[in-house]
Amino acid sequence: MANIKSQKKRNRQSENLRQRNKSTKSELRTSIKKVDQAVAAGESSAEALLQAQKTIDKAAQKGVIHPNAAARKKSRLAKSAR
């Protein structure tokens, strides 16, 4: 455990950010899985695709994933949903 006051604060901040990022990444993975399931079932995946793209954009905007990674994920999802 840190002895310095500023480091203790930084540890608390890091933990809060880690939890927030974990939640966002989990939501991201879930939305991608929904698109994959819709495609596999042969259903219309348009609604799930729009929701997944929105989730991916939010994660990139928050800095949870890199913008290029977001673009790559969106592109691959759109390609698979065709």
A tleap script that builds the chain and sets N, CA, C and O, in Angstrom:
source leaprc.protein.ff14SB
mol = sequence {
  NMET ALA ASN ILE LYS SER GLN LYS LYS ARG
  ASN ARG GLN SER GLU ASN LEU ARG GLN ARG
  ASN LYS SER THR LYS SER GLU LEU ARG THR
  SER ILE LYS LYS VAL ASP GLN ALA VAL ALA
  ALA GLY GLU SER SER ALA GLU ALA LEU LEU
  GLN ALA GLN LYS THR ILE ASP LYS ALA ALA
  GLN LYS GLY VAL ILE HIE PRO ASN ALA ALA
  ALA ARG LYS LYS SER ARG LEU ALA LYS SER
  ALA CARG
}
set mol.1.N position { 0.848 -1.184 0.000 }
set mol.1.CA position { 0.000 0.000 0.000 }
set mol.1.C position { 0.887 1.238 0.000 }
set mol.1.O position { 1.942 1.274 0.634 }
set mol.2.N position { 0.433 2.240 -0.722 }
set mol.2.CA position { 1.217 3.471 -0.837 }
set mol.2.C position { 1.172 4.261 0.467 }
set mol.2.O position { 0.190 4.205 1.207 }
set mol.3.N position { 2.230 4.985 0.733 }
set mol.3.CA position { 2.294 5.853 1.909 }
set mol.3.C position { 2.020 7.307 1.559 }
set mol.3.O position { 1.629 8.098 2.417 }
set mol.4.N position { 2.227 7.654 0.299 }
set mol.4.CA position { 2.088 9.039 -0.139 }
set mol.4.C position { 0.629 9.337 -0.460 }
set mol.4.O position { -0.042 8.565 -1.145 }
set mol.5.N position { 0.155 10.459 0.043 }
set mol.5.CA position { -1.257 10.825 -0.085 }
set mol.5.C position { -1.699 10.911 -1.544 }
set mol.5.O position { -2.772 10.422 -1.895 }
set mol.6.N position { -0.895 11.518 -2.379 }
set mol.6.CA position { -1.267 11.678 -3.785 }
set mol.6.C position { -1.329 10.330 -4.501 }
set mol.6.O position { -2.144 10.142 -5.404 }
set mol.7.N position { -0.477 9.400 -4.103 }
set mol.7.CA position { -0.500 8.078 -4.720 }
set mol.7.C position { -1.729 7.286 -4.279 }
set mol.7.O position { -2.289 6.519 -5.062 }
set mol.8.N position { -2.144 7.470 -3.038 }
set mol.8.CA position { -3.365 6.823 -2.558 }
set mol.8.C position { -4.563 7.308 -3.370 }
set mol.8.O position { -5.420 6.517 -3.765 }
set mol.9.N position { -4.611 8.606 -3.611 }
set mol.9.CA position { -5.698 9.182 -4.410 }
set mol.9.C position { -5.646 8.635 -5.835 }
set mol.9.O position { -6.672 8.272 -6.410 }
set mol.10.N position { -4.449 8.582 -6.390 }
set mol.10.CA position { -4.290 8.075 -7.759 }
set mol.10.C position { -4.738 6.624 -7.852 }
set mol.10.O position { -5.336 6.226 -8.852 }
set mol.11.N position { -4.456 5.828 -6.821 }
set mol.11.CA position { -4.895 4.433 -6.798 }
set mol.11.C position { -6.417 4.337 -6.798 }
set mol.11.O position { -6.995 3.496 -7.486 }
set mol.12.N position { -7.067 5.217 -6.008 }
set mol.12.CA position { -8.538 5.232 -5.989 }
set mol.12.C position { -9.094 5.612 -7.349 }
set mol.12.O position { -10.039 4.990 -7.835 }
set mol.13.N position { -8.512 6.627 -7.963 }
set mol.13.CA position { -8.977 7.065 -9.283 }
set mol.13.C position { -8.801 5.963 -10.327 }
set mol.13.O position { -9.684 5.733 -11.153 }
set mol.14.N position { -7.672 5.297 -10.283 }
set mol.14.CA position { -7.390 4.227 -11.234 }
set mol.14.C position { -8.392 3.093 -11.086 }
set mol.14.O position { -8.851 2.533 -12.082 }
set mol.15.N position { -8.728 2.757 -9.869 }
set mol.15.CA position { -9.693 1.684 -9.626 }
set mol.15.C position { -11.071 2.060 -10.162 }
set mol.15.O position { -11.750 1.228 -10.763 }
set mol.16.N position { -11.489 3.313 -9.946 }
set mol.16.CA position { -12.788 3.756 -10.466 }
set mol.16.C position { -12.816 3.712 -11.989 }
set mol.16.O position { -13.799 3.276 -12.587 }
set mol.17.N position { -11.733 4.165 -12.611 }
set mol.17.CA position { -11.655 4.130 -14.074 }
set mol.17.C position { -11.649 2.696 -14.590 }
set mol.17.O position { -12.271 2.397 -15.610 }
set mol.18.N position { -10.955 1.821 -13.897 }
set mol.18.CA position { -10.881 0.413 -14.305 }
set mol.18.C position { -12.270 -0.212 -14.289 }
set mol.18.O position { -12.645 -0.928 -15.217 }
set mol.19.N position { -13.033 0.060 -13.230 }
set mol.19.CA position { -14.393 -0.477 -13.131 }
set mol.19.C position { -15.281 0.061 -14.253 }
set mol.19.O position { -16.064 -0.683 -14.845 }
set mol.20.N position { -15.154 1.359 -14.539 }
set mol.20.CA position { -15.953 1.979 -15.594 }
set mol.20.C position { -15.605 1.383 -16.958 }
set mol.20.O position { -16.491 1.085 -17.759 }
set mol.21.N position { -14.302 1.212 -17.215 }
set mol.21.CA position { -13.859 0.627 -18.484 }
set mol.21.C position { -14.319 -0.817 -18.609 }
set mol.21.O position { -14.692 -1.260 -19.695 }
set mol.22.N position { -14.293 -1.546 -17.512 }
set mol.22.CA position { -14.717 -2.938 -17.505 }
set mol.22.C position { -16.183 -3.043 -17.891 }
set mol.22.O position { -16.566 -3.909 -18.676 }
set mol.23.N position { -16.994 -2.164 -17.340 }
set mol.23.CA position { -18.422 -2.144 -17.641 }
set mol.23.C position { -18.664 -1.839 -19.118 }
set mol.23.O position { -19.485 -2.491 -19.764 }
set mol.24.N position { -17.957 -0.859 -19.644 }
set mol.24.CA position { -18.113 -0.464 -21.043 }
set mol.24.C position { -17.677 -1.581 -21.981 }
set mol.24.O position { -18.346 -1.851 -22.978 }
set mol.25.N position { -16.562 -2.231 -21.668 }
set mol.25.CA position { -16.082 -3.324 -22.510 }
set mol.25.C position { -17.049 -4.506 -22.496 }
set mol.25.O position { -17.260 -5.157 -23.519 }
set mol.26.N position { -17.627 -4.772 -21.346 }
set mol.26.CA position { -18.599 -5.857 -21.236 }
set mol.26.C position { -19.824 -5.565 -22.101 }
set mol.26.O position { -20.317 -6.442 -22.810 }
set mol.27.N position { -20.303 -4.344 -22.036 }
set mol.27.CA position { -21.447 -3.933 -22.851 }
set mol.27.C position { -21.104 -4.045 -24.342 }
set mol.27.O position { -21.935 -4.455 -25.152 }
set mol.28.N position { -19.894 -3.683 -24.679 }
set mol.28.CA position { -19.418 -3.751 -26.056 }
set mol.28.C position { -19.427 -5.190 -26.563 }
set mol.28.O position { -19.945 -5.467 -27.645 }
set mol.29.N position { -18.860 -6.093 -25.790 }
set mol.29.CA position { -18.817 -7.504 -26.186 }
set mol.29.C position { -20.217 -8.087 -26.321 }
set mol.29.O position { -20.477 -8.875 -27.230 }
set mol.30.N position { -21.121 -7.704 -25.419 }
set mol.30.CA position { -22.486 -8.212 -25.460 }
set mol.30.C position { -23.189 -7.761 -26.735 }
set mol.30.O position { -23.869 -8.560 -27.379 }
set mol.31.N position { -23.037 -6.508 -27.105 }
set mol.31.CA position { -23.708 -6.005 -28.298 }
set mol.31.C position { -23.168 -6.678 -29.561 }
set mol.31.O position { -23.920 -6.934 -30.501 }
set mol.32.N position { -21.870 -6.963 -29.581 }
set mol.32.CA position { -21.275 -7.648 -30.734 }
set mol.32.C position { -21.796 -9.085 -30.821 }
set mol.32.O position { -22.070 -9.587 -31.911 }
set mol.33.N position { -21.930 -9.739 -29.673 }
set mol.33.CA position { -22.449 -11.113 -29.654 }
set mol.33.C position { -23.884 -11.171 -30.158 }
set mol.33.O position { -24.271 -12.130 -30.825 }
set mol.34.N position { -24.680 -10.140 -29.838 }
set mol.34.CA position { -26.070 -10.109 -30.299 }
set mol.34.C position { -26.131 -10.049 -31.822 }
set mol.34.O position { -26.983 -10.695 -32.433 }
set mol.35.N position { -25.244 -9.287 -32.434 }
set mol.35.CA position { -25.207 -9.217 -33.894 }
set mol.35.C position { -24.809 -10.578 -34.459 }
set mol.35.O position { -25.427 -11.066 -35.405 }
set mol.36.N position { -23.782 -11.187 -33.881 }
set mol.36.CA position { -23.318 -12.489 -34.351 }
set mol.36.C position { -24.415 -13.541 -34.228 }
set mol.36.O position { -24.578 -14.373 -35.120 }
set mol.37.N position { -25.169 -13.510 -33.130 }
set mol.37.CA position { -26.257 -14.473 -32.938 }
set mol.37.C position { -27.367 -14.261 -33.956 }
set mol.37.O position { -27.925 -15.226 -34.478 }
set mol.38.N position { -27.689 -13.002 -34.241 }
set mol.38.CA position { -28.732 -12.701 -35.225 }
set mol.38.C position { -28.317 -13.175 -36.613 }
set mol.38.O position { -29.134 -13.713 -37.361 }
set mol.39.N position { -27.047 -12.974 -36.955 }
set mol.39.CA position { -26.541 -13.414 -38.257 }
set mol.39.C position { -26.577 -14.939 -38.344 }
set mol.39.O position { -26.972 -15.496 -39.368 }
set mol.40.N position { -26.163 -15.614 -37.267 }
set mol.40.CA position { -26.139 -17.070 -37.254 }
set mol.40.C position { -27.543 -17.658 -37.347 }
set mol.40.O position { -27.741 -18.711 -37.952 }
set mol.41.N position { -28.514 -16.979 -36.748 }
set mol.41.CA position { -29.890 -17.474 -36.765 }
set mol.41.C position { -30.598 -17.125 -38.067 }
set mol.41.O position { -31.704 -17.603 -38.317 }
set mol.42.N position { -29.977 -16.304 -38.892 }
set mol.42.CA position { -30.575 -15.920 -40.158 }
set mol.42.C position { -31.640 -14.845 -40.021 }
set mol.42.O position { -32.414 -14.607 -40.948 }
set mol.43.N position { -31.678 -14.203 -38.873 }
set mol.43.CA position { -32.666 -13.153 -38.640 }
set mol.43.C position { -32.137 -11.823 -39.176 }
set mol.43.O position { -30.976 -11.712 -39.568 }
set mol.44.N position { -33.011 -10.820 -39.182 }
set mol.44.CA position { -32.585 -9.487 -39.570 }
set mol.44.C position { -31.720 -8.913 -38.444 }
set mol.44.O position { -32.157 -8.806 -37.298 }
set mol.45.N position { -30.505 -8.555 -38.791 }
set mol.45.CA position { -29.563 -8.074 -37.774 }
set mol.45.C position { -29.402 -6.562 -37.825 }
set mol.45.O position { -28.481 -6.022 -37.212 }
set mol.46.N position { -30.283 -5.862 -38.548 }
set mol.46.CA position { -30.138 -4.415 -38.728 }
set mol.46.C position { -30.217 -3.663 -37.402 }
set mol.46.O position { -29.396 -2.789 -37.125 }
set mol.47.N position { -31.211 -4.010 -36.589 }
set mol.47.CA position { -31.384 -3.320 -35.297 }
set mol.47.C position { -30.200 -3.588 -34.370 }
set mol.47.O position { -29.677 -2.673 -33.734 }
set mol.48.N position { -29.787 -4.848 -34.301 }
set mol.48.CA position { -28.651 -5.216 -33.447 }
set mol.48.C position { -27.368 -4.561 -33.951 }
set mol.48.O position { -26.519 -4.161 -33.155 }
set mol.49.N position { -27.227 -4.451 -35.279 }
set mol.49.CA position { -26.034 -3.831 -35.852 }
set mol.49.C position { -25.968 -2.352 -35.495 }
set mol.49.O position { -24.904 -1.853 -35.126 }
set mol.50.N position { -27.081 -1.650 -35.598 }
set mol.50.CA position { -27.102 -0.232 -35.241 }
set mol.50.C position { -26.750 -0.023 -33.771 }
set mol.50.O position { -26.001 0.892 -33.429 }
set mol.51.N position { -27.292 -0.873 -32.909 }
set mol.51.CA position { -27.010 -0.771 -31.476 }
set mol.51.C position { -25.530 -1.049 -31.193 }
set mol.51.O position { -24.907 -0.369 -30.377 }
set mol.52.N position { -24.974 -2.059 -31.878 }
set mol.52.CA position { -23.563 -2.400 -31.681 }
set mol.52.C position { -22.662 -1.262 -32.154 }
set mol.52.O position { -21.674 -0.937 -31.495 }
set mol.53.N position { -22.996 -0.660 -33.284 }
set mol.53.CA position { -22.188 0.445 -33.791 }
set mol.53.C position { -22.225 1.629 -32.827 }
set mol.53.O position { -21.216 2.300 -32.609 }
set mol.54.N position { -23.384 1.871 -32.264 }
set mol.54.CA position { -23.523 2.958 -31.287 }
set mol.54.C position { -22.652 2.675 -30.054 }
set mol.54.O position { -21.967 3.566 -29.552 }
set mol.55.N position { -22.688 1.443 -29.581 }
set mol.55.CA position { -21.898 1.057 -28.413 }
set mol.55.C position { -20.400 1.171 -28.702 }
set mol.55.O position { -19.632 1.632 -27.857 }
set mol.56.N position { -19.994 0.750 -29.896 }
set mol.56.CA position { -18.588 0.824 -30.285 }
set mol.56.C position { -18.133 2.283 -30.335 }
set mol.56.O position { -17.049 2.620 -29.858 }
set mol.57.N position { -18.968 3.141 -30.913 }
set mol.57.CA position { -18.619 4.563 -30.990 }
set mol.57.C position { -18.473 5.187 -29.604 }
set mol.57.O position { -17.569 5.989 -29.370 }
set mol.58.N position { -19.365 4.818 -28.692 }
set mol.58.CA position { -19.292 5.361 -27.333 }
set mol.58.C position { -18.010 4.903 -26.636 }
set mol.58.O position { -17.360 5.685 -25.942 }
set mol.59.N position { -17.652 3.633 -26.826 }
set mol.59.CA position { -16.435 3.114 -26.194 }
set mol.59.C position { -15.208 3.839 -26.730 }
set mol.59.O position { -14.286 4.144 -25.974 }
set mol.60.N position { -15.192 4.115 -28.028 }
set mol.60.CA position { -14.058 4.826 -28.621 }
set mol.60.C position { -14.014 6.263 -28.119 }
set mol.60.O position { -12.938 6.798 -27.853 }
set mol.61.N position { -15.172 6.885 -27.991 }
set mol.61.CA position { -15.241 8.263 -27.535 }
set mol.61.C position { -14.754 8.391 -26.095 }
set mol.61.O position { -14.125 9.386 -25.736 }
set mol.62.N position { -15.043 7.388 -25.273 }
set mol.62.CA position { -14.610 7.410 -23.879 }
set mol.62.C position { -13.147 7.018 -23.720 }
set mol.62.O position { -12.577 7.159 -22.638 }
set mol.63.N position { -12.539 6.526 -24.797 }
set mol.63.CA position { -11.135 6.142 -24.735 }
set mol.63.C position { -10.921 4.730 -24.243 }
set mol.63.O position { -9.799 4.354 -23.905 }
set mol.64.N position { -11.987 3.936 -24.196 }
set mol.64.CA position { -11.857 2.555 -23.733 }
set mol.64.C position { -11.168 1.719 -24.803 }
set mol.64.O position { -10.358 0.848 -24.486 }
set mol.65.N position { -11.486 1.980 -26.075 }
set mol.65.CA position { -10.796 1.322 -27.179 }
set mol.65.C position { -10.272 2.399 -28.124 }
set mol.65.O position { -10.778 3.522 -28.142 }
set mol.66.N position { -9.274 2.054 -28.892 }
set mol.66.CA position { -8.662 2.985 -29.839 }
set mol.66.C position { -9.631 3.251 -30.997 }
set mol.66.O position { -10.355 2.345 -31.412 }
set mol.67.N position { -9.651 4.459 -31.515 }
set mol.67.CA position { -10.557 4.768 -32.630 }
set mol.67.C position { -10.379 3.859 -33.844 }
set mol.67.O position { -11.358 3.525 -34.511 }
set mol.68.N position { -9.149 3.458 -34.136 }
set mol.68.CA position { -8.923 2.547 -35.259 }
set mol.68.C position { -9.501 1.171 -34.963 }
set mol.68.O position { -10.017 0.513 -35.866 }
set mol.69.N position { -9.424 0.729 -33.720 }
set mol.69.CA position { -10.006 -0.557 -33.333 }
set mol.69.C position { -11.519 -0.494 -33.469 }
set mol.69.O position { -12.149 -1.467 -33.881 }
set mol.70.N position { -12.104 0.651 -33.122 }
set mol.70.CA position { -13.548 0.838 -33.250 }
set mol.70.C position { -13.958 0.751 -34.716 }
set mol.70.O position { -14.937 0.087 -35.055 }
set mol.71.N position { -13.212 1.420 -35.576 }
set mol.71.CA position { -13.517 1.393 -37.009 }
set mol.71.C position { -13.400 -0.026 -37.552 }
set mol.71.O position { -14.220 -0.456 -38.363 }
set mol.72.N position { -12.392 -0.742 -37.107 }
set mol.72.CA position { -12.195 -2.121 -37.565 }
set mol.72.C position { -13.346 -3.014 -37.130 }
set mol.72.O position { -13.850 -3.811 -37.920 }
set mol.73.N position { -13.767 -2.881 -35.864 }
set mol.73.CA position { -14.867 -3.696 -35.353 }
set mol.73.C position { -16.164 -3.402 -36.102 }
set mol.73.O position { -16.902 -4.321 -36.456 }
set mol.74.N position { -16.440 -2.119 -36.344 }
set mol.74.CA position { -17.653 -1.729 -37.050 }
set mol.74.C position { -17.650 -2.265 -38.480 }
set mol.74.O position { -18.673 -2.737 -38.977 }
set mol.75.N position { -16.507 -2.188 -39.125 }
set mol.75.CA position { -16.389 -2.669 -40.493 }
set mol.75.C position { -16.617 -4.173 -40.577 }
set mol.75.O position { -17.328 -4.650 -41.461 }
set mol.76.N position { -16.024 -4.904 -39.673 }
set mol.76.CA position { -16.166 -6.366 -39.683 }
set mol.76.C position { -17.595 -6.789 -39.364 }
set mol.76.O position { -18.107 -7.750 -39.939 }
set mol.77.N position { -18.239 -6.068 -38.446 }
set mol.77.CA position { -19.634 -6.380 -38.120 }
set mol.77.C position { -20.531 -6.130 -39.321 }
set mol.77.O position { -21.377 -6.960 -39.653 }
set mol.78.N position { -20.347 -4.990 -39.971 }
set mol.78.CA position { -21.170 -4.655 -41.136 }
set mol.78.C position { -20.981 -5.669 -42.245 }
set mol.78.O position { -21.936 -6.042 -42.927 }
set mol.79.N position { -19.751 -6.114 -42.423 }
set mol.79.CA position { -19.449 -7.095 -43.462 }
set mol.79.C position { -20.122 -8.431 -43.153 }
set mol.79.O position { -20.640 -9.093 -44.052 }
set mol.80.N position { -20.112 -8.820 -41.885 }
set mol.80.CA position { -20.717 -10.114 -41.516 }
set mol.80.C position { -22.243 -10.059 -41.524 }
set mol.80.O position { -22.905 -11.084 -41.679 }
set mol.81.N position { -22.793 -8.866 -41.356 }
set mol.81.CA position { -24.251 -8.727 -41.276 }
set mol.81.C position { -24.899 -8.671 -42.671 }
set mol.81.O position { -26.125 -8.728 -42.772 }
set mol.82.N position { -24.124 -8.563 -43.718 }
set mol.82.CA position { -24.672 -8.510 -45.065 }
set mol.82.C position { -25.406 -9.748 -45.450 }
set mol.82.O position { -25.921 -9.840 -46.564 }
savepdb mol mol.pdb
quit
